[in-house]
Amino acid sequence: MSKETKSFLLITVGVFVIIAGALYYNNYIQSHRRLPYFTVNMYSEEFVSSETPPAEKIKDFNFINQKGEKVNQKSLGDCIYVADYIFTTCPGICKIMTNEMGRVYRTYKDEPRFKILSHTSKPEEDSIPVLLTYSLSKGADNPDKWLFLTGDKKELQQMAYKEYGIINPEDLQEEGSFVHTEMFVLVDKNKYIRGYYDGTDSLEVDKLIIDIKSLLNE
């Protein structure tokens, strides 16, 4: 091997090590950064972030998952979770959202400290058997990890605007109206909101996946 070839190989290896180190460092920093806390003005739909926890946590709820089991804050324990709203017959954004949520599910499928809560916007249509069939068709083969929730429609709507702040209550005044939003909400183990993401945007969901890691590292 000539001296020039050896020099070229050494330089190539050196550049590779530098790039790999920079990528590792960047990923480490991103996955260990401190996420802000969020509150929301439900009428202006403005998200407000702060470095300290707000006075109010996400309140308790009582819903039913695709296995017919009761789900509330106590049953979730100290798990981190991502919440969204979909309905099984949605021809538009729900398909994209569920596909993107599938990426989140597959990334953290084996993480015991994490869950996904997909609430139905139309409980009058999405019965427990319908949600079970739908969940399996979307690859959610662990119903204890990715929960598809139904329940009282009013309570589902109140969670969307009072607790998660992802819809304006004025949009629910007309008869037959329902929650329809692309937002994913990241909630930490202490039931504080730590992030909002556009569930139809793959780059936003990439950020969500990193931010979940940050919460797991807190």
C-alpha positions in Angstrom: 0.0 0.0 0.0 1.4 3.4 -1.0 2.0 6.3 1.4 -0.7 8.3 -0.5 -3.2 5.5 -0.1 -2.5 5.2 3.6 -2.9 8.9 4.1 -6.2 8.9 2.2 -7.5 6.1 4.3 -6.4 7.8 7.5 -8.1 11.0 6.5 -11.3 9.2 5.5 -11.4 7.3 8.8 -10.8 10.6 10.7 -13.6 12.4 8.8 -15.9 9.5 9.5 -15.1 9.5 13.2 -15.7 13.2 13.4 -19.0 13.0 11.7 -20.2 10.1 13.7 -19.1 11.8 16.9 -21.0 15.0 16.0 -24.1 13.1 15.1 -23.9 11.1 18.4 -23.4 14.3 20.4 -26.3 16.1 18.6 -28.6 13.1 19.2 -27.5 13.0 22.9 -28.2 16.7 23.4 -31.6 16.5 21.7 -32.7 13.5 23.7 -31.6 14.9 27.0 -32.8 18.5 26.6 -35.3 19.8 29.1 -38.8 20.2 27.6 -41.0 23.2 28.5 -44.4 23.0 30.2 -47.5 24.1 28.3 -50.7 25.7 29.2 -53.4 26.8 26.7 -56.0 29.5 26.4 -58.8 27.4 24.9 -60.6 30.5 23.5 -57.6 32.0 21.7 -56.0 28.6 21.0 -52.7 30.0 22.0 -50.2 27.6 23.6 -48.1 29.2 26.3 -44.8 27.6 27.4 -42.8 28.0 30.6 -39.8 26.4 32.3 -41.8 25.6 35.5 -44.9 23.4 35.9 -48.3 25.1 35.8 -50.7 25.1 38.7 -53.1 22.6 37.1 -52.4 19.1 35.9 -54.4 17.1 33.3 -57.5 16.1 35.3 -58.7 12.5 35.7 -61.1 10.9 33.2 -63.0 7.6 32.7 -62.9 6.0 29.3 -63.0 2.4 27.9 -60.3 0.9 25.7 -60.7 -1.5 22.8 -60.6 -4.5 25.1 -63.6 -3.1 27.1 -61.4 -2.2 30.1 -61.7 1.0 32.1 -58.9 3.5 31.6 -58.1 6.5 33.9 -55.1 8.4 35.3 -54.7 5.8 38.0 -54.6 2.9 35.5 -52.0 4.8 33.5 -49.8 5.1 36.5 -46.7 7.2 36.0 -46.5 6.5 32.2 -45.7 9.2 29.7 -48.3 9.3 26.9 -49.3 10.8 23.6 -52.9 11.7 23.1 -54.8 12.3 19.9 -58.4 12.3 18.5 -59.5 10.2 15.5 -62.5 8.3 14.2 -62.4 5.1 12.3 -64.4 6.2 9.3 -62.4 9.4 8.7 -61.5 9.7 5.1 -58.9 12.5 5.6 -56.4 13.4 8.3 -57.1 10.6 10.6 -55.5 8.1 8.3 -52.3 10.1 8.1 -52.3 10.7 11.9 -52.7 7.0 12.7 -50.0 6.0 10.3 -47.7 8.6 11.9 -48.7 7.4 15.4 -47.8 3.9 14.2 -44.2 5.1 13.9 -44.3 6.3 17.5 -45.8 3.0 18.6 -43.2 0.9 16.8 -40.3 3.1 18.3 -41.5 2.7 21.9 -43.4 -0.5 21.7 -41.1 -2.2 24.3 -40.9 0.8 26.6 -42.9 0.1 29.7 -43.1 3.8 30.8 -44.9 4.9 27.6 -48.4 4.7 26.2 -50.6 6.1 23.4 -54.2 7.3 23.9 -56.2 7.6 20.7 -59.6 9.0 21.6 -62.5 8.5 19.3 -64.2 11.7 18.1 -67.4 9.7 17.3 -68.2 7.3 20.2 -71.7 6.9 18.7 -70.1 5.1 15.8 -66.9 3.7 17.2 -68.0 0.9 19.5 -65.5 -1.3 21.4 -65.6 -4.0 18.7 -65.1 -1.4 16.0 -62.1 0.1 17.8 -60.6 -3.3 18.4 -60.9 -4.2 14.7 -59.5 -0.8 13.7 -56.6 -1.0 16.1 -55.5 -4.4 14.8 -55.8 -3.2 11.2 -53.4 -0.4 12.1 -50.8 -2.7 13.6 -51.6 -1.9 17.2 -51.1 -5.5 18.4 -50.5 -4.5 22.0 -53.7 -2.9 23.4 -52.0 -2.2 26.7 -49.5 0.1 24.8 -51.7 1.8 22.2 -55.1 2.4 23.7 -58.1 3.3 21.5 -60.6 5.0 23.8 -64.3 5.6 23.8 -66.8 6.8 26.4 -69.2 9.6 27.0 -69.1 12.1 24.1 -69.3 15.1 26.3 -66.5 14.0 28.4 -64.4 13.2 25.4 -65.0 16.7 24.1 -64.3 18.3 27.4 -60.9 16.5 27.6 -60.1 17.9 24.1 -60.7 21.5 24.9 -60.5 21.8 28.7 -57.5 19.6 29.4 -55.6 19.2 26.1 -56.5 22.5 24.6 -56.5 21.2 21.1 -59.9 22.5 19.9 -62.0 25.7 20.5 -65.2 24.8 22.4 -67.1 27.2 20.1 -66.4 24.7 17.3 -68.6 22.2 19.2 -71.7 24.3 19.5 -73.5 23.1 16.4 -75.5 19.9 16.6 -73.6 16.9 15.2 -70.2 18.6 15.6 -67.2 16.6 16.8 -63.5 16.9 17.7 -61.5 17.0 14.5 -57.8 18.1 14.9 -54.4 17.0 13.7 -52.7 17.7 17.0 -50.7 15.2 19.1 -50.3 16.1 22.8 -47.3 14.8 24.8 -48.0 14.4 28.5 -45.4 13.6 31.1 -45.6 11.1 34.0 -46.8 13.9 36.3 -49.7 14.7 33.9 -48.3 18.0 32.6 -48.4 18.9 28.9 -44.9 19.0 27.5 -45.4 19.3 23.8 -47.8 19.8 20.8 -47.2 18.4 17.4 -48.9 18.3 14.0 -49.7 14.6 13.6 -49.9 14.9 9.8 -46.3 16.3 9.5 -43.6 13.5 9.5 -41.0 16.0 10.6 -43.1 17.1 13.6 -43.6 13.5 14.5 -39.8 12.9 14.2 -39.4 15.7 16.8 -42.1 14.0 19.0 -40.1 10.8 19.0 -37.0 12.6 20.2 -39.0 14.5 22.8 -40.4 11.3 24.2 -36.9 10.1 24.8 -36.1 13.4 26.6 -39.0 12.8 29.0 -37.9 9.2 29.6 -34.4 10.6 30.5 -35.7 13.2 33.0 
